[in-house]
Structure formats: C-alpha cells, structure tokens
Amino acid sequence: MSHGAVSRPTRMVLLALLNAAYFLALYLFLRTVHVRIWNYFSAVDVFIMACLILPFMVVRPLFPPRHRVTRYAWGVCAVMALDLVFFAVAEFGPVTSGHPSLESLASYFLAMAKLVLVPAALVLLNIACIKGEQMAIVATGFLCLAGETLYATYPTSW
C-alpha cells in the first residue's frame, strides 16, 4: 500500500459514513432550505451553495481523478452546478421582465432533470470510492451533491 492510501475496509467505512451524512443532511435540512429558497432567498444562500458545490468543481483540474467513473460523476455534478449560476443570476443579475424569469425556468427544468441526475451522481461517487479514488475527491463530491440536492427548486405542483 502506498503512502497516504486508505485500506479497503477503512474505505468502505468512510463510504458508509459519507452516504449516511448525505442522507442525514437531506433529512435535517431539505424542508428548511426549500422554505428559505421560496420565501427568503438571498446572497447568503448563493454563498452557501458556492461553498458546498465549488470545491468539487475546482478539485478536478487541480487533482486529476484516477478513474473514469469519477470524471463521469464530475460531469453530472457540473451539469447540476448550473443551478448555482441560475441562482446567482437571479440574485445578482439585472432585473428581468416577465414572469417567470428565464433563470427561474432554467432552474426549474434542471430540478426536474435532477430527479435522475442526483441518483446517478450518487451511484457514480460510490463506485469511484470503491474503485479507489482519492478520498478528498470523493468527499468533496458528496459535499457538492448535498449542495445540489438541498438547493434546488423541485417541482411542487403536485
């Protein structure tokens, strides 16, 4: 085993903890965050989204992933991270006319796609961890996925 490598049993425990933390974050914060998005959205929310999402987006160019599956997970998360752009434009961009705004429509349709993209990214991150990807990359991937799951305007018409 090379220096800094994580043994397989330790890796599996860390993966279980990452999955548990992800689902616990959803359980504890999903409703609170969604109520805040719909009623009190502000620059604070854009900043929190950026803190959760950007580490994984930045880590790929700095530390190339070891496995192809990690690149796929990064690609799926990059598509979902467009929501951060839409939220930032909605908060800081010029006021647009019309209802709903273009950025809110784009965010809404991306949220519908997230119903497929989030589970896909979750599976890909799990596979990447099992295949031996660097734990820092996997952990930032789970953090990113939590941010992208919590901060989304999921369809609520039903």
N, C-alpha and C positions, 0 to 999 in steps of 0.2 A: 504494500500500500504506500503510495507516495505521500509526501509531507502535505498536510492540510486536507487529505482525503477523508471522507466520512465513511465509516463501515456500513455495510448493508443493513444490519439490524438498527443501528442508530439512525440511518437514513429513513427507514420505514417508520420509526417512532416520530421523527421530525415531520415526516409527511402526514402522519395521522394528526399531529398537533396543528399543522398548518390548515388541514381540512377542518378540524374542529374549530379553530379560531375563525376561519372564514364563515362557517355556518353560525357560530355564536354571534359574530358581528352582524350578520343578517338578522338573526333573531332579536338582538338587542336594539339595533339602530334603524332598521328598514322603515318602519312606520314613522318614527320621529323625523328621519331625514326627508321622507316624502312629504310629510306635513309642512316641514320647513321650506322645501322647494316650492310647493304650491302656494304657500302663504307669505313667506318672509325671505325669499331668495335674495342674497346679497353677494358682495365681493368676498365675504368670508367663506361662503360656500365654494366659490371658484378657487380660492386659495387652498381650501381643504382638499378639493378634488385634485388640484395640481400636485399637492404633497403626496396623495395616495397613488396617482397614476404615473407621474413623470419619472420616478426612479426606475421603473421597469422599461420605460421608453428610452431612457438615457443609457441604461446598462448594456444594451445590445451593441451599440457602436464601440463602447469602451472595453467591454469584455466579451469577445465573440463567443456565442454558445457552442458547446461541444457537439450537440445533437441536432439533427434536422427537425425533430419534433418541437424543440424549443423555439426554433425560428418560426414554425407554424403558429405556436402559441403566441409569440410576439406579434405576428402578423394579425391574428384575430384580435388581440388586445389593442393593436394600433388602430384597427378599424373602429373598435368600440370607443377608443380615446378621442375620436372626432367629437364625441359628446362634450368633452371639455372645451373644444373650440366653439361649439354651438352655444354653450352656456356663457363662455367669455364674451362672445359677440353680443349675446342678449343682454349681458350686464354692462359691458364697457363700450359696445359699438354704438353707432349712430341710431337714433330712434327711427324705426321704420314705420311706414303707414300700413294699414291693413291689419286684419285680424283673421287668423293667427299670423304671426310673423314667419318669415322664411326659416329662421334659425329654430323656432319652436316646432315647425313642421318637420324639419330635418331631424331634430332630436326625437320627436315622436316616432318617426318611421325607423330611426336607428334603435329606439327602445323596443319596437316590435321585432326587429332582427335580433336583438339581444336575447330573446327567448330561446334562440338556437345558438347564438354565439357564446353566451356565458357558459352553458354546459360543455360546449366544445372546448373552450379555453380551459375549463376546469379539468377535463379529461386529459388534454394535452399537457398541462402543467404536472399532473400526476404521473403521466408516462415519462415526461422529461426527468422528473425526480427519480423515478425507479431506474431509468437508464443511466443515472449517474451524473446528471447536470450539476453544476456548481450550486450549492445551497443558497448563496446570496442571490443568484438569478431566480431560482425557484421562489424564494421568499418574497422578493420584490414583485414577482409575477402574481402571487397570491394577494399581496397588498394592492396591486393595480386592479386585479379582478374584484376585490372588495369595493374599491372606489367606484369602479364602473358599474357594479351591481347596485350599490346604495344610491348613487347619484344618477338616476335615470328616470325619466318621466314615463313610466309604464302606462299602457292603456288602462283607463279606469272606467270606461263607459259601461261595462257590464255590472 
